[in-house]
Amino acid sequence: MTQKRAVIIGSGFGGLSLGIRLQAMGFQTTIVEQMDQPGGRAAVRHQDGYVFDMGPTVITVPHFIEELFSLQPGDQTLDNPDFPEAVLRAKRVREGVSGGTETSKYCEIVPILPFYRIYFDDGTFFDYDGDPESTRRQIEAIEPRDLEGYERFHRDAQAIFERGFLELGYTYFGDVSTMLKVVPDLLKLDAVRTLFSFTSRYFISDKLRQVFSFETLLVGGNPLRVPAIYAMIHFVEKTWGIHYVKGGTGALVRAFVRKFEELGGTMRYSAPVARIDVEDGRGNRSTGRGRRVAAGVTLADGERLDADVVVSNADYATTYTKLIDRRCRPWNPDFKVRALRYSMSLVVIYFGFRKTAEPLDLRHHNIILGPRYEELLTDIFDRKILAEDFSQYLHVPTLTDPSLAPEGHHAAYTLIPVPHNGSGIDWSEHGPKLVETVLGFLDDRGYIPGLRERLTTMSFVTPDYFEGPLASYLGNAFGVEPRLTHSAFFRPHNRSEDIESLYLVGASTQPGAGTPSVMMSAKMTARLVAEDHPDVAAERPSLSVADAAK
C-alpha cells in the first residue's frame, strides 16, 4: 500500500511537534516554512556575534519534550490512560530533573531559579520560585494578612490544576456535549470568573494580586478577561518548574528538526504557501464529514504538493481568510473568523551590552511592572492605545548561558505588550520612540546601569513583524485571545468543520497558547488524524507519559 502523505504549513512548535508525531505514525510528512529557518515565532536572530531567541524563552513541562524525543517509527500518539498520576509519581518529574534520557541525546535542559523576579514600580521585588516557604516569607513581608489568603488560593488553584490540566488537558472539545459535561465542575471550582477577580478574592495587596495573575500575559491573555482556570499556570510551573535549553530556545527547535528528519520527515524552507488545495467530492471519505477534501497545497512559486492530510500551523485567521477559498468554508466565513478577539501584540528589543566589574543585579527572567496594572491592561486590550507607561519582560539568558554573547558581554531582550494592529498605530513612527524610552528606562532606573554607553548592538520588532513575516492577523502575537468565550468548544477546532482531511495546530487552536499547550495541541491533532485515517494505525504501543518521565 502506498504510504500516505501529510503536509504541515509552518514550523513553529506546533508544526514540528505534530510533524514528529505524524512521521512516527507512518505518514510521509513534509513541513513547509515560509521563512529561511525553522521555528516560526521561535526563530533565532544572529547579530554582531550575539544569538537572540526572537520568541518563546520560558520552557515548562519537560516531560512533554521527552515524549516527543522518545517517539519511534510505529509509535501511536493516543493518550496514555494513566496520565497524569503516573507522571506525578515518576521520580524524574517529582525531583524536578529537567531532561530525560532521550532529551539528553538532542539538547541540554536546565532548571531556572527563581522562575521570575517580579519588580514593582516602587523598586521592591518578589522572587517567584515555587518554594512554599520562600513564597510565604515574601508574602508576609508585603502583607501579613495575605498569608491566610495564599493558603486558600494555593488550595483552590491546585484543585483547578488537577481538574483543568491533569484530567482535562488533552480533552478535545469538538462538540457542545463534551463541553457541557465539564461545566458543572468548572462552576464548582469557580474557574469561569476572570483570573484577576479570582485572585482578588484571596489577596488584599495589589502587589500580590499582580504576582499571582500576570503569567497569562506570557500566553497572550489579559488577566482581567481570561477565565480563572488559567490559575493552573501557577501550579504547572510549581509542579514542573521553569527550564532553559542551553544554546537558547532555538537549540530546542533545531533538536526537533533533527528528530523529525531522523524519522524520515522533510523540511522545506523559503516555501510560502499560496493556497490550500480543496477538491470537491474526491479523496478520503472515510469519516463521512464534509463535502470537500484538502488535497494538498500550492506554493507561492506554483509548485503543488499533493497530500492525504493537510495541517496548518499558521495563524488561524490567516489560514481561513488567506489560504482557503471562501466558498469552501461555510462554517468559518470571513466575518466569523474576524469577529473573534485576538491577543495583544509586542514590541521586542534585542540588545547586547558590555559587562562591567559590578555584577548585573538581575535574574534570567525578570518581570518589570509599571505604575499601573488594570488600567494599562485596559489600554492595551480594550482601548488599543499606546500609553506613556509600560510593563515589560526582560530576559537575560547570558546569566545562565554565556555562549550567546561575545566574551565579556551580555545578550538580552525585553518584551513590551502593546495593542495589535487593529489599533491603527503607525509603528514606523512610534516603534523607535518606544524603544528609546524603554532602553532609557532600564538605564535610568538602574536595572542595567550605564546601558546607553555599554550598548553594542540593538534591533527590534513591532506588530508589523508579526503581521508581515509571521503572517499573523492584525499582527497579534499569540493567536486567538484566551477568554471564556474563546475557550473549549468555542476555541477554533483542531479538525476543520468545513473541509475533510484539513486540521489545525498551534496557539490559536485547542487548548491554547504557550509552549506546553502548543505541544498538547499537536498531540490532540495527531489523535484526530489517527481517528480519521485508521489505515495508518500504529502497530506498537505508545511510549506512555509515565515511561517518558522515568
C-alpha positions in Angstrom: 0.0 0.0 0.0 1.3 3.5 -0.9 2.4 5.5 2.1 0.1 8.3 2.9 1.4 11.9 2.7 0.9 14.8 5.1 1.8 18.4 4.6 2.2 20.8 7.6 2.2 24.5 6.9 4.6 26.2 9.4 7.4 25.0 11.5 6.6 26.5 14.9 6.5 24.4 18.0 3.0 23.1 17.0 4.1 22.2 13.4 7.3 20.5 14.5 5.7 18.6 17.4 2.9 17.3 15.1 5.4 16.5 12.3 7.3 14.2 14.6 4.1 12.5 15.7 2.7 12.1 12.1 6.0 10.8 10.8 6.2 8.3 13.7 2.6 7.2 13.0 3.5 6.3 9.4 2.7 9.3 7.3 5.4 10.7 4.9 5.4 14.2 6.2 6.7 17.4 4.8 6.8 20.7 6.7 6.8 23.8 4.6 8.1 27.0 6.2 7.9 30.5 4.6 11.0 31.8 6.4 14.5 30.6 5.7 14.8 28.9 9.1 12.5 26.8 11.4 10.7 27.9 14.5 8.1 30.5 13.4 7.7 32.8 16.4 10.7 30.8 17.9 13.1 32.0 15.2 16.6 33.0 16.0 18.4 36.3 15.2 22.2 36.3 14.8 23.6 39.8 15.2 27.1 41.1 15.7 28.3 37.9 17.4 25.2 37.6 19.6 22.5 35.0 19.4 18.9 36.1 20.2 15.8 33.9 20.6 13.2 36.0 19.0 10.2 34.5 20.7 9.4 32.0 23.5 12.0 31.6 26.2 10.1 30.0 29.1 10.2 26.2 28.9 7.9 24.2 31.2 6.6 20.6 31.5 9.9 19.0 30.2 8.4 15.5 30.0 6.3 16.7 27.0 9.6 17.3 25.3 10.9 13.9 26.4 7.9 12.1 25.0 8.5 13.7 21.6 12.2 12.7 21.5 11.2 9.2 22.6 8.9 8.5 19.6 10.0 5.9 17.2 8.5 4.6 13.9 5.3 2.9 14.6 4.6 4.6 17.9 1.0 5.7 18.5 0.1 9.2 19.6 -3.1 8.4 21.6 -3.3 9.3 25.2 -2.0 7.1 27.9 -4.9 6.2 30.2 -3.0 6.6 33.4 -1.8 10.1 32.7 -1.3 12.2 34.8 -1.0 10.2 38.1 1.9 8.1 36.7 3.7 11.3 35.7 3.3 12.8 39.1 4.6 9.6 40.7 7.6 9.4 38.5 10.9 10.1 40.3 12.3 12.2 37.5 9.4 14.6 37.5 9.0 14.6 41.2 12.6 15.7 41.8 12.4 18.4 39.1 15.1 16.9 36.8 15.0 18.8 33.6 15.9 16.3 30.9 15.1 12.7 30.3 17.3 10.0 28.7 16.1 10.8 25.2 16.1 14.6 25.6 19.7 14.5 26.6 20.6 13.0 23.2 19.3 16.1 21.4 19.7 19.0 23.8 20.5 20.1 27.3 17.8 21.5 29.5 18.5 23.0 32.9 16.2 24.4 35.6 16.0 28.1 36.3 15.6 29.6 39.8 13.9 31.8 40.7 11.3 31.2 38.0 10.8 35.0 37.7 11.9 38.1 39.6 8.9 40.4 39.6 9.8 44.0 40.1 7.2 46.5 41.3 7.3 50.2 40.3 8.5 51.2 43.8 11.7 49.2 43.3 10.8 46.3 45.5 10.6 42.8 44.1 9.2 39.3 44.6 11.2 36.2 43.7 8.8 33.6 42.5 10.5 30.2 42.8 7.7 27.8 43.6 9.1 27.1 47.1 6.2 27.3 49.6 8.4 28.6 52.5 10.1 31.2 50.4 6.7 32.3 49.0 5.2 32.6 52.4 8.1 34.7 53.7 7.9 37.1 50.9 4.1 37.4 51.2 4.4 38.1 54.9 6.9 40.9 54.2 4.4 42.5 51.7 1.1 42.0 53.6 1.0 39.6 56.6 -2.8 39.4 56.3 -2.5 37.7 52.9 -0.8 34.6 54.4 -4.2 33.0 55.1 -5.4 34.1 51.7 -2.4 32.5 50.0 -3.2 29.2 51.7 -6.8 29.3 50.3 -5.5 30.4 46.9 -3.0 27.6 46.8 -5.7 25.0 47.7 -8.2 26.3 45.2 -5.6 26.8 42.4 -4.4 23.2 42.9 -7.9 21.9 42.5 -8.2 23.8 39.2 -4.9 22.5 38.1 -5.8 18.9 38.9 -9.1 19.1 37.1 -8.3 21.5 34.3 -4.8 20.4 33.4 -4.2 16.9 34.7 -7.6 15.5 33.9 -8.9 17.7 31.1 -5.7 18.8 29.5 -6.0 16.5 26.4 -9.8 16.7 26.1 -10.8 17.8 22.6 -14.0 19.8 22.7 -15.2 19.0 19.2 -18.9 19.2 20.2 -21.1 21.1 22.7 -21.9 17.9 24.6 -18.3 17.4 25.6 -18.1 20.9 27.0 -21.4 20.7 28.8 -20.1 17.6 30.7 -17.3 19.7 32.4 -19.2 22.9 33.0 -20.6 21.9 36.5 -17.1 21.1 37.7 -15.7 24.4 36.4 -18.6 26.3 38.1 -17.9 24.4 41.3 -14.2 25.4 41.2 -15.2 29.0 40.4 -12.9 28.7 37.4 -15.1 30.7 35.0 -14.8 34.1 36.7 -11.9 36.2 35.5 -8.5 35.4 36.8 -7.9 38.8 38.3 -11.3 38.7 40.1 -10.5 35.2 41.3 -7.1 36.2 42.6 -8.5 39.4 44.3 -10.7 37.1 46.5 -7.6 35.9 48.2 -5.2 38.8 48.4 -5.6 42.3 49.9 -2.3 43.6 48.4 -2.3 44.9 44.9 1.2 43.6 44.5 0.2 40.0 45.3 -2.8 40.2 43.1 -0.3 41.1 40.3 2.2 38.4 41.2 -0.5 35.6 41.0 -2.2 36.8 37.8 0.5 38.2 35.5 1.5 34.9 33.9 -1.3 34.8 31.4 0.3 37.8 29.7 3.0 35.3 28.6 0.4 33.4 26.6 -1.4 36.5 25.2 -4.2 36.6 27.9 -5.5 39.7 29.7 -5.7 38.8 33.4 -8.8 40.9 33.6 -10.5 38.7 30.9 -9.1 35.2 31.0 -11.1 32.7 33.0 -9.8 31.6 36.4 -9.0 28.2 35.0 -5.7 29.8 34.0 -4.8 29.8 37.7 -3.5 26.3 36.8 -0.4 28.0 35.2 0.8 28.7 38.7 0.7 25.0 39.5 2.1 23.9 36.2 5.2 26.0 37.0 5.2 25.0 40.6 4.9 21.3 39.8 7.5 21.0 36.9 9.5 24.2 37.2 10.8 26.7 34.7 13.6 25.5 32.4 16.1 26.7 29.9 17.6 25.0 26.8 21.4 25.5 26.6 22.0 27.4 23.4 18.6 29.1 23.7 15.1 28.0 22.6 16.5 27.9 19.0 18.5 24.9 20.1 15.3 23.1 21.0 13.8 24.0 17.6 16.9 22.6 15.9 16.7 19.4 18.0 13.0 18.9 17.0 14.0 19.4 13.3 16.8 16.8 13.8 14.3 14.3 15.4 11.8 14.9 12.6 14.4 14.3 9.9 15.8 11.2 11.6 12.3 9.8 11.4 12.3 10.4 7.7 10.4 13.8 7.5 11.2 16.5 5.0 11.7 20.2 5.8 11.2 22.9 3.1 12.3 26.4 3.9 11.6 29.6 2.0 8.5 27.9 0.7 5.5 30.1 1.4 2.1 28.6 0.7 -0.2 30.4 -1.7 -3.3 28.2 -1.1 -4.6 25.1 0.4 -6.0 23.0 -2.5 -9.5 21.8 -1.9 -11.3 19.3 -4.1 -15.0 18.7 -4.4 -16.2 15.2 -3.7 -12.9 13.4 -4.0 -10.2 12.0 -1.7 -10.6 10.1 1.5 -14.3 10.0 2.5 -13.9 7.5 5.4 -15.0 10.0 8.0 -18.2 10.9 6.3 -17.7 14.5 7.2 -18.0 17.4 4.8 -18.3 17.6 1.1 -14.8 19.0 0.3 -11.4 17.5 0.8 -8.0 19.0 1.4 -5.8 17.5 -1.3 -2.5 19.4 -0.8 -1.0 22.8 -1.1 0.3 25.1 -3.8 3.4 27.1 -3.0 3.9 30.7 -4.0 6.2 29.6 -6.9 3.4 27.4 -8.3 4.7 24.0 -7.1 1.9 21.6 -6.0 2.4 19.3 -3.1 -0.3 16.6 -3.0 -1.3 15.2 0.4 -3.8 13.0 2.1 -3.6 15.2 5.2 -3.1 19.0 5.3 -2.4 20.7 8.7 -2.0 24.4 9.2 0.3 25.7 12.0 -0.2 29.1 10.5 -2.2 31.8 12.2 -5.9 30.8 12.4 -7.3 33.8 10.7 -4.7 33.8 8.0 -5.3 30.1 7.4 -9.0 30.6 6.7 -9.2 34.0 5.1 -6.0 33.9 3.0 -5.3 30.2 2.2 -8.7 28.7 1.6 -11.4 29.8 -0.9 -14.3 31.3 1.0 -16.7 29.1 -0.9 -15.2 26.1 0.7 -15.7 27.2 4.3 -19.3 27.8 5.2 -18.6 27.1 8.9 -15.7 29.6 9.0 -16.7 32.6 6.9 -14.6 35.8 7.0 -17.0 37.6 9.3 -16.9 34.8 11.9 -13.1 34.4 11.8 -12.5 38.2 12.1 -15.2 38.6 14.9 -13.0 36.7 17.3 -10.9 38.7 19.7 -7.1 38.3 19.0 -4.3 38.7 21.5 -2.3 41.8 22.0 1.0 42.2 20.1 4.5 43.0 21.2 7.4 45.3 20.7 10.6 43.2 21.4 14.0 44.8 21.7 17.1 42.6 21.1 20.3 44.1 22.5 23.8 43.3 23.6 26.0 45.2 26.0 29.3 45.1 27.7 29.7 43.6 31.2 31.3 45.7 34.0 33.2 44.8 37.1 29.9 45.2 39.0 27.8 42.0 38.5 24.4 42.5 36.9 21.7 42.5 39.6 19.0 40.8 37.5 17.7 37.3 37.1 17.3 35.1 34.0 13.6 36.0 33.8 12.5 39.5 35.0 9.0 40.9 35.0 9.2 44.7 35.4 5.7 46.1 36.2 4.7 49.7 35.6 2.9 52.1 37.8 -0.5 50.9 36.6 -1.8 47.4 36.2 -5.5 47.1 35.5 -5.6 50.5 33.7 -2.6 49.6 31.4 -4.2 46.2 30.6 -7.4 48.0 29.5 -5.3 50.4 27.4 -3.6 47.5 25.6 -6.5 45.1 25.1 -9.6 47.2 25.0 -8.8 50.9 24.2 -5.9 49.8 22.0 -3.9 52.8 22.7 -0.2 53.2 23.3 0.1 54.5 26.8 3.0 56.5 28.2 3.8 53.9 30.8 4.5 50.2 30.2 5.4 46.9 31.7 8.0 44.5 30.3 9.5 41.1 30.4 13.3 41.3 30.5 15.2 38.2 29.5 18.9 37.9 30.2 19.9 34.4 29.2 23.6 35.0 29.4 23.3 35.0 33.2 22.8 31.2 32.6 24.5 30.6 29.3 27.3 33.0 28.4 27.7 31.3 25.0 25.0 33.5 23.5 27.2 36.6 23.5 30.8 37.5 22.8 33.1 37.2 25.8 32.6 39.9 28.3 29.1 40.8 27.1 25.5 40.1 27.8 22.7 39.3 25.4 19.2 40.3 26.4 15.8 41.0 25.0 12.9 42.9 26.6 9.3 42.4 25.5 6.7 45.1 25.9 3.0 44.2 25.4 1.3 46.6 23.1 -2.0 46.7 21.1 -2.2 44.7 17.9 -2.6 46.5 14.6 -6.3 46.9 14.9 -5.2 50.0 16.8 -4.1 51.8 13.7 -0.8 52.8 15.4 2.0 53.7 12.9 4.8 51.7 14.3 7.4 53.2 11.9 6.9 56.4 13.9 6.1 55.1 17.4 8.3 52.0 17.4 11.6 53.8 17.6 10.3 56.2 20.2 9.1 53.4 22.4 12.4 51.6 22.0 14.4 54.6 23.1 12.1 55.2 26.1 12.4 51.6 27.3 16.2 51.4 27.0 16.5 54.7 28.7 14.2 53.4 31.5 16.4 50.4 32.1 19.4 52.6 32.4 17.9 55.5 34.4 16.0 53.2 36.9 19.2 51.2 37.5 18.2 47.8 36.1 21.2 48.0 33.7 23.2 51.0 34.9 25.1 52.8 32.1 23.2 50.8 29.4 23.4 53.7 26.9 27.2 53.7 27.0 27.6 49.9 27.3 25.2 49.1 24.4 27.0 47.3 21.5 24.1 46.1 19.3 20.4 46.7 19.1 17.4 45.8 16.9 13.7 45.5 17.5 10.4 44.2 16.1 6.9 45.7 16.3 3.5 44.3 15.5 4.4 44.9 11.8 6.8 42.0 12.1 4.1 39.7 13.4 1.7 40.8 10.6 4.3 40.7 7.9 7.0 37.9 8.1 4.9 35.8 10.5 1.6 36.4 8.6 -0.4 36.9 11.8 -3.8 38.6 11.6 -3.6 42.2 12.8 -0.1 41.4 14.0 -1.3 39.5 17.0 1.5 37.8 18.9 -0.3 34.8 20.5 -3.3 33.9 18.3 -6.9 34.0 19.4 -7.2 35.7 22.8 -7.8 33.2 25.7 -11.0 34.5 27.2 -14.1 32.5 28.4 -15.9 32.9 25.1 -12.9 31.6 23.2 -12.3 28.5 25.4 -13.0 24.8 25.0 -15.7 24.2 22.3 -15.7 28.0 21.4 -12.0 28.0 20.6 -11.0 27.2 16.9 -11.2 23.5 16.4 -8.2 21.3 15.5 -10.2 19.4 12.9 -11.8 21.6 10.3 -15.6 21.6 10.2 -15.6 22.6 6.6 -13.0 20.5 4.9 -12.2 16.9 5.3 -8.6 16.0 6.0 -7.8 19.5 7.0 -6.5 20.1 10.5 -5.1 22.9 12.6 -2.4 23.0 15.3 -0.8 25.7 17.4 -1.6 28.6 19.6 -5.0 29.6 18.2 -6.4 26.1 18.5 -7.3 24.0 21.5 -6.1 24.0 24.2 -4.4 27.4 23.7 -1.1 29.3 23.5 2.2 28.7 25.4 4.8 26.2 24.6 3.3 23.3 26.6 -0.2 24.0 25.3 1.0 24.0 21.8 2.7 20.6 22.2 -0.6 19.4 23.7 -2.4 20.8 20.7 -0.1 18.7 18.5 -1.0 15.5 20.4 -4.7 16.4 20.1 -4.5 16.9 16.4 -2.4 13.7 15.9 -5.1 11.8 17.7 -7.8 13.2 15.4 -5.7 12.3 12.3 -5.3 8.8 13.7 -9.1 8.5 14.1 -9.8 9.7 10.6 -7.1 7.6 9.0 -7.3 4.2 10.8 -5.4 2.5 8.0 -2.2 4.3 9.2 -2.8 3.0 12.7 0.4 2.3 14.6 1.3 -1.3 15.5 3.4 -0.6 18.5 2.0 0.8 21.8 2.8 4.4 22.6 5.5 5.4 25.0 3.5 6.4 28.0 4.0 9.7 29.6 4.9 7.8 32.8 7.7 6.0 30.9 8.9 9.3 29.4 9.1 10.7 32.9 11.4 8.0 34.3 
